[in-house]
Structure formats: structure tokens, C-alpha cells
Amino acid sequence: MLQVRCWEISRNASTVSSVPKASMSHDQPVLCSAWKDDGTTVFTGGCDKQVKMWPLLSGGQATTVAMHDGPVKEIAWIPEMNLLASASWDKTLRYWDTRQQTPVHTQQLPERCYAMTVRYPLMVVGTADRNIVVFNLQNPQAEFKRIQSPLKYQTRCVAAFPDQQGFLVLAQVGSIEGRVGVHHLDDAQSGKNFTFKCHREGNDIYSVNSLNFHPVSYLNFILLLPSLRVSNCSFTEVVASNLFVG
């Protein structure tokens, strides 16, 4: 059994401590998790092809609320729709009312899902073969736009701009080279698109596994390395870095 744990983090002056408070399990590796917007519930998905809902506040047992025909790679709770979205290696994106056993809608993807980000009404899904599929969640039954990734290699993760005007996309080659692309949805803004290399120290190149925007100052974003080092990069610094290493 593979465990998912919830931790309580506390801080006393400069000392930070963590205490495990609860745990649940999947039969196979867990690939993704998401909080419900009210903070009472956690959703988890993985290689057992299911999504579990874990009601932390009530202390109830985790229950299966979604199923796929392949491993579940990404999940997101969408409070504006009161629905759970799940994307899988079975090449589908599914929307779920957690009170029902069947999906509200199933959207076919061009390939296996590798990454997904949601900032309502914007959803961006990265799949195998370097597809980037954009959805307007006010009309989720139809693709809004499909593009080829601006990067040469397989998509690792994506992050939508907080203003829903574009997204970051990260690709990785094996475990040695990371690169991030900044892409705007409006074709009129295409001149502002760019890519940059990141996380290099001398001759050492570190792979990047995750990225996200700062919740307040969204001109800053965070890149997460395997060693769990966290770096903050502003767009101004990124452009300078791109010019230096490009």
C-alpha cells in the first residue's frame, strides 16, 4: 500500500516543525493531488486508475469518486463549476460531479496527459507528442486552441498566468536539461513569447520538475528542482538570464 499523508506545519520564531496528522492509501503509486477550495477535502489520483476523495475535516474514510482506463496523471477541483477534472494516460479528460458514479463529460485528448493547469475559465493540458490543448471552461466540450509546444522536448508541467492570458510550459530532456517557455494565447501578443534555460551552476545543469506563480506578485514564479531547492525568478531576471545563457 502507498501512503498519502497530511501534515500540520507550525512555526515558533525561526523554528519550523511538522507533525503527521492523518494518512490514506492507494494500491499503486500516487501521481497527483488537489485540495478542494474550502480546504476540507483532498483528492488524490494515480496508477491504480482512480481518484479518491479524502474528507479531512470530518475524519471520514477516503472513497473513490472517479475512474479512468489508465493512470490518472492530473486532477483539479474547479469551484466555479463545482466539478472535479481528471486527466489520464488513457487520453481522456473527464469532469466529475463527486455525487455521481459517471463523468458529467468526457473530452478526448490527442495523446496521454502529462500536465494540466486551471485558472478559470482557462484550462491548459499538455500531452505526449508535445501537444498543448487550451480549453475555455465556459464551453468545456470544445477545444479553444491546440498548439505545438514552443519547446523541443516532452512537456513536464504547465502553469497558467493568473490573468488567464497565457501560460508557462516546461520541458525536460531525460534528467539533465530543463527549459521553460512563456506563451501568450492572443496571437497579437506572440512577439512577447520566449523561452529560457534555467537552474545552472557552472557546468552543472539541474532538471526542473514543477513551476507555479507567486499568489500575490504573479510576475514572479517558482521553479522546483529534484533536490527541492526553490528559486524565485522575476520576468525581468528571466529575460536577462535568457540573453546570458541562450
C-alpha positions in Angstrom: 0.0 0.0 0.0 1.3 3.5 -0.8 0.6 6.2 1.7 -0.7 9.8 1.3 -0.2 11.9 4.4 -1.4 15.2 5.7 1.0 17.2 7.8 0.4 20.0 10.3 3.1 22.7 9.9 3.8 25.1 12.8 6.3 27.9 13.3 7.8 29.2 16.5 10.1 32.2 15.8 12.7 30.8 13.4 11.8 27.1 14.1 9.5 25.2 11.8 8.1 21.8 12.8 5.8 19.3 11.1 3.6 16.6 12.6 1.8 13.9 10.5 -1.9 14.2 11.3 -3.7 11.7 9.0 -3.0 9.2 6.2 -4.7 7.2 3.5 -3.5 4.8 0.8 -3.6 3.8 -2.8 -2.8 0.4 -4.2 -0.3 1.8 -6.7 1.9 4.9 -7.0 0.2 8.3 -6.5 0.8 10.8 -9.2 -1.3 13.8 -8.3 -3.3 15.6 -5.6 -5.5 18.6 -5.2 -7.3 20.5 -2.5 -11.0 21.4 -2.6 -11.3 25.2 -2.4 -12.8 25.2 1.1 -9.8 23.3 2.5 -11.9 20.4 3.9 -11.1 17.8 1.3 -8.2 16.3 -0.6 -8.4 14.5 -4.0 -5.6 12.1 -5.0 -5.1 10.1 -8.2 -2.5 7.7 -9.5 -1.5 4.4 -11.2 -4.5 2.5 -9.8 -6.6 4.4 -12.4 -8.8 6.0 -9.8 -9.3 9.3 -7.9 -10.0 9.2 -4.2 -11.8 11.9 -2.2 -10.4 12.3 1.4 -12.7 14.3 3.7 -10.1 15.5 6.2 -12.3 17.8 8.2 -14.9 15.2 9.1 -12.3 12.5 9.6 -14.1 10.2 7.2 -12.6 7.4 5.0 -11.3 8.1 1.5 -13.8 7.0 -1.2 -13.3 6.5 -5.0 -15.1 9.3 -6.9 -13.6 8.9 -10.4 -12.2 6.2 -12.6 -10.1 6.0 -15.8 -8.9 3.3 -18.1 -5.3 4.3 -17.4 -3.2 6.0 -14.7 -4.6 9.4 -13.6 -1.8 12.0 -14.1 -3.5 15.2 -13.2 -6.6 16.4 -11.2 -8.1 19.8 -10.4 -11.1 20.9 -8.4 -12.9 23.7 -10.2 -15.1 25.6 -7.7 -16.7 27.8 -10.3 -18.2 24.6 -11.9 -18.4 22.6 -8.6 -16.7 19.8 -10.6 -13.6 17.7 -10.4 -11.5 17.4 -13.5 -9.2 14.4 -14.1 -6.8 13.8 -17.0 -5.2 10.4 -17.7 -2.8 8.4 -19.8 -6.0 6.9 -21.3 -6.1 10.1 -23.5 -9.2 11.5 -21.9 -10.1 14.5 -19.8 -13.1 13.9 -17.6 -15.3 16.1 -15.5 -17.0 14.7 -12.4 -19.8 15.6 -10.0 -18.5 13.7 -7.0 -22.0 12.7 -6.1 -22.3 10.6 -9.3 -20.5 7.5 -10.5 -20.2 8.5 -14.1 -18.5 11.6 -15.6 -20.5 14.6 -16.5 -18.4 15.0 -19.7 -15.5 13.1 -21.3 -13.2 15.0 -23.6 -10.9 13.1 -25.9 -7.3 14.3 -25.8 -4.8 13.9 -28.7 -2.4 11.9 -26.5 -1.6 10.9 -22.9 -1.9 13.7 -20.4 1.4 14.7 -18.9 0.5 18.1 -17.3 -2.6 20.3 -16.6 -3.3 23.7 -15.1 -6.5 25.5 -14.3 -7.3 29.2 -13.8 -11.0 29.5 -14.5 -12.1 29.9 -17.2 -8.7 28.9 -18.6 -7.5 25.2 -18.7 -4.3 24.1 -20.4 -3.4 20.5 -20.9 0.0 19.2 -22.0 0.1 15.8 -23.6 2.5 13.4 -25.3 3.8 14.4 -28.7 4.3 18.0 -27.4 0.6 18.9 -27.8 -0.7 21.9 -25.8 -4.5 21.9 -25.7 -6.3 25.0 -24.4 -9.9 25.0 -23.1 -12.3 27.7 -22.2 -14.2 26.2 -19.3 -17.3 28.2 -20.1 -17.6 25.8 -23.1 -15.6 22.8 -21.9 -17.0 20.4 -24.6 -14.8 22.0 -27.3 -11.1 22.8 -27.6 -10.4 26.5 -27.7 -7.0 26.2 -29.2 -4.4 23.5 -29.9 -0.7 24.3 -30.4 2.6 22.6 -30.6 4.8 23.2 -27.5 7.2 26.0 -28.1 9.9 23.7 -26.6 11.6 20.9 -28.5 11.2 18.2 -25.9 8.4 16.5 -23.9 6.2 18.7 -21.7 6.8 18.2 -18.0 4.5 20.8 -16.4 2.4 23.9 -17.3 1.2 26.9 -15.2 -1.5 29.3 -16.4 -0.9 33.1 -16.0 -3.1 34.4 -13.1 -4.7 36.8 -15.6 -5.6 33.9 -17.9 -3.8 35.5 -20.8 -1.2 32.8 -21.3 0.9 30.1 -19.7 4.3 28.7 -18.8 5.3 25.4 -20.2 8.3 23.3 -19.0 10.0 20.6 -20.9 12.7 18.2 -19.8 15.2 16.0 -21.6 16.0 12.9 -19.6 17.2 14.3 -16.2 19.9 16.7 -17.3 18.4 19.7 -19.1 15.4 22.0 -18.2 13.9 24.8 -20.2 10.8 27.0 -19.7 8.7 28.6 -22.4 6.4 31.7 -21.9 3.5 31.6 -24.3 0.6 34.1 -24.7 -2.8 32.9 -26.0 -3.5 36.0 -28.0 -1.7 35.7 -31.4 -1.3 39.5 -31.3 0.9 39.0 -28.2 3.1 36.4 -29.9 6.0 38.8 -30.0 6.2 38.5 -26.2 6.7 34.8 -26.3 10.1 33.5 -25.3 12.0 30.5 -23.8 14.9 30.3 -21.4 17.2 27.8 -19.8 17.3 27.7 -16.0 19.0 26.3 -12.9 22.6 26.1 -14.0 25.6 26.5 -11.7 28.9 26.4 -13.6 28.9 23.2 -15.7 26.1 21.7 -13.6 22.6 21.6 -15.2 19.6 20.7 -12.9 16.3 19.3 -14.2 13.1 21.2 -13.2 10.1 19.3 -12.1 7.5 21.9 -11.2 6.6 25.6 -11.6 4.0 27.9 -10.3 3.2 31.6 -9.9 3.5 33.6 -6.7 0.0 34.1 -5.4 0.4 37.8 -4.9 3.1 39.1 -7.2 2.4 37.0 -10.2 5.3 38.5 -12.2 7.3 36.1 -10.1 7.2 32.3 -10.4 8.8 29.3 -8.7 10.7 26.5 -10.2 11.1 23.3 -8.2 14.2 21.1 -8.6 14.5 17.4 -7.7 16.7 18.4 -4.7 13.8 20.6 -3.5 15.7 23.8 -3.9 13.3 26.6 -4.6 14.2 29.7 -6.8 12.3 32.8 -7.4 12.7 34.5 -10.9 11.0 37.7 -12.0 10.3 38.1 -15.7 12.9 40.9 -15.8 15.5 38.5 -14.4 14.3 35.7 -16.7 14.9 37.8 -19.8 18.3 38.8 -18.6 19.1 35.1 -17.9 17.8 34.1 -21.3 20.1 36.6 -23.0 23.0 35.4 -21.0 22.7 31.6 -21.5 20.8 31.4 -24.8 
